Amino acid sequence: MIRQICTTLLPLLFLLLSISFTFAQNTQIGGFIYGWDNYDNSEIDGLGTRPVVFDSTGLRAITHAPAEGIHPRVFFGPDEIPDIINRLHNTSSGQVVKKVIHAYTSLMHLGTQNYDANANYARDDFNNKLIDNTGFWNVEPHYTLLVNEDNTVWDGVDIKRKHMTACIMAFEAFECLLFTGETDSVTNMTYTERADMLSTAMAHWASLAISDPDVNPSSNNFNHFGGVHM
């Protein structure tokens, strides 16, 4: 269920963000190849001696990732934010992505006790629920404990539940970045306030992972810190 939801939402979000831009960051038809220098002409460990010719006919122009140290730099850079906001507000696909993400972040803040599944923020234009099983997706108890810097937050909680929480926290980070300075009418909080809460939650989770004797930085135990979602 978790994988199904995230793999449904994230490609939509990535598609939305990967449309051609005309900003200061370099763009190239078909995108850029990173880490090409890591490969040599070895027939065993590399690419061999056969020349590789890329045909970019019909491909979309993709923006280069920003340099290290610039935020954000995962799927898009700071120069692209105005266009992303415009598409979230003014295109059909963008409006759908924005509303779905907002439903999940609203549930994370409100919990099932205050989340109104019949409200406009919880329904699409065809009156379908944006979150079918709010009880299953309710990570508010975990998030609240993280914000309150409670060390018992993950007692008895499995990895999948941690990933679910981190997934929705990633949605929260996206909203806080794009809508900073605005007030959310559903939670009655500013996105500045929400960003402060999120940073506290992330920092506390990181401190728990760092102090966990079972976590080996050289292994795949990054899962204890939300995996790829974080």
C-alpha positions in Angstrom: 0.0 0.0 0.0 2.8 2.4 1.0 4.8 1.6 -2.1 1.7 1.9 -4.3 0.8 5.4 -3.0 4.3 6.8 -3.2 5.0 5.3 -6.6 1.8 6.9 -7.8 2.4 10.3 -6.4 6.2 10.7 -6.9 6.2 10.1 -10.7 3.4 12.7 -11.1 5.5 15.1 -9.1 8.7 14.3 -11.0 6.9 14.7 -14.3 5.5 18.1 -13.1 9.0 19.2 -12.1 10.9 18.0 -15.1 9.1 20.1 -17.8 11.5 22.3 -19.8 12.7 25.5 -18.0 14.4 28.7 -19.1 16.3 29.7 -16.1 19.9 30.4 -15.2 20.7 26.7 -14.7 22.0 25.0 -17.8 19.5 23.0 -19.8 20.2 20.2 -22.3 18.0 18.2 -24.6 17.5 14.8 -23.0 19.2 15.9 -19.7 22.7 15.3 -18.4 24.8 12.2 -17.7 26.3 12.3 -14.2 29.3 10.3 -13.1 30.3 9.4 -16.6 34.0 9.7 -15.6 33.4 6.8 -13.2 33.5 4.4 -16.2 36.4 3.4 -18.4 36.9 1.4 -21.6 37.4 -1.9 -19.8 35.4 -4.7 -21.4 34.8 -6.3 -18.0 34.2 -3.4 -15.5 33.6 -0.5 -17.9 31.7 0.4 -21.0 34.1 -1.2 -23.5 35.7 0.3 -26.5 32.5 0.6 -28.6 31.6 4.3 -29.1 28.3 5.4 -27.6 26.2 7.8 -29.6 23.1 9.3 -27.9 20.2 10.3 -30.1 18.2 13.0 -28.4 15.7 13.6 -31.2 12.3 14.4 -29.7 13.5 14.5 -26.1 12.6 17.3 -23.7 15.1 19.8 -22.4 16.1 19.0 -18.8 17.6 21.4 -16.4 21.0 20.6 -14.8 21.1 19.9 -11.1 22.4 22.9 -9.1 25.9 22.8 -7.7 26.5 21.2 -4.3 25.6 23.4 -1.4 22.7 25.0 -3.3 19.2 24.3 -1.9 17.1 22.7 -3.2 19.0 20.4 -5.6 17.2 17.0 -5.7 14.7 17.2 -8.5 14.9 20.9 -9.2 16.9 24.0 -8.4 15.9 27.4 -6.9 15.7 29.1 -10.2 12.9 26.7 -11.2 10.7 27.4 -8.2 8.6 30.3 -9.7 7.6 28.1 -12.7 6.8 25.2 -10.5 4.5 27.4 -8.4 2.9 28.7 -11.5 2.1 25.2 -12.7 0.9 24.0 -9.4 -1.6 26.9 -9.3 -2.5 27.2 -13.0 -2.4 23.9 -14.8 -4.8 21.0 -14.3 -2.1 18.4 -13.6 -0.4 20.8 -11.2 -3.6 21.5 -9.3 -4.2 17.8 -8.8 -0.7 17.1 -7.5 -0.9 20.1 -5.2 -4.2 19.0 -3.7 -3.2 15.4 -3.2 0.0 16.4 -1.4 -1.9 18.9 0.7 -4.4 16.2 1.8 -1.6 14.0 3.1 0.2 16.9 5.0 -3.2 18.0 6.4 -3.8 14.5 7.8 -0.3 14.5 9.3 -1.0 17.7 11.2 -4.7 17.1 12.0 -4.8 13.4 12.7 -7.9 11.3 12.0 -9.7 13.0 14.8 -9.7 16.4 13.1 -9.2 15.5 9.4 -12.6 16.0 7.7 -12.8 13.4 4.9 -15.9 15.2 3.5 -14.2 18.6 3.3 -13.1 20.2 0.0 -9.4 19.7 0.9 -10.0 16.0 1.2 -11.9 15.5 -2.1 -11.1 15.8 -5.7 -13.2 17.5 -8.3 -15.3 14.4 -8.8 -15.9 14.1 -5.0 -13.6 11.1 -4.6 -11.6 10.8 -1.4 -8.0 11.8 -1.9 -7.0 9.4 0.9 -9.1 6.3 1.0 -7.8 4.9 4.3 -7.1 7.9 6.6 -6.5 5.6 9.6 -3.8 3.7 7.8 -2.1 6.9 6.6 -2.4 8.7 9.9 1.2 9.4 10.9 0.2 12.4 13.2 1.1 10.5 16.4 4.6 9.8 15.2 5.1 13.3 13.8 3.8 15.0 16.9 6.3 13.0 19.0 9.1 14.0 16.7 8.2 17.6 17.0 8.1 17.3 20.7 11.5 15.6 20.7 10.2 12.5 22.4 12.7 9.7 22.4 10.0 7.0 22.5 8.6 8.0 19.1 9.8 4.8 17.3 9.3 2.3 20.2 7.6 -0.8 18.6 7.3 0.9 15.2 8.5 -1.0 12.1 10.5 0.3 9.1 7.5 0.6 6.8 5.8 2.9 9.2 8.9 5.0 9.5 9.1 5.2 5.7 5.5 6.3 5.5 6.1 9.1 8.0 9.2 10.2 6.1 7.3 10.2 2.8 4.7 12.6 4.1 7.4 14.7 5.8 8.9 15.0 2.3 5.6 16.3 1.0 5.6 18.8 3.9 9.1 20.0 3.0 7.9 20.6 -0.6 4.9 22.7 0.6 7.0 24.7 3.1 9.6 25.5 0.4 7.1 26.6 -2.2 4.5 28.4 0.0 6.7 30.0 2.6 5.1 33.2 4.0 1.6 31.9 3.3 -0.9 30.6 5.8 -2.6 27.3 5.4 -6.4 27.7 6.0 -6.8 24.0 6.9 -4.3 23.9 9.7 -4.4 27.6 10.5 -0.6 27.7 10.6 1.9 29.6 8.5 4.3 27.6 6.4 7.1 29.3 8.3 5.7 27.7 11.5 5.3 24.4 9.8 8.9 24.6 8.5 10.1 25.2 12.0 8.2 22.1 13.3 9.6 20.0 10.4 13.2 21.0 11.0 12.8 20.1 14.7 11.3 16.8 13.8 14.0 16.0 11.3 16.8 17.0 13.7 15.4 14.9 16.5 14.9 11.9 14.2 18.5 12.3 13.1 19.8 12.4 16.6 18.0 9.2 17.4 19.5 7.5 14.4 23.0 8.7 15.2 22.8 7.5 18.8 21.3 4.1 17.9 24.0 1.4 18.5 22.4 -0.8 15.8 22.9 1.8 13.1 26.1 1.3 11.0 26.8 4.4 8.8 28.5 2.1 6.2 25.4 -0.2 5.8 21.9 0.3 4.5 20.6 1.2 8.0 19.8 4.6 6.6 16.4 3.0 6.7 16.3 3.9 10.3 16.2 7.6 9.2 13.3 7.3 6.8 15.2 5.8 3.9 15.2 7.5 0.5 12.2 9.6 1.5 14.2 11.5 4.0 
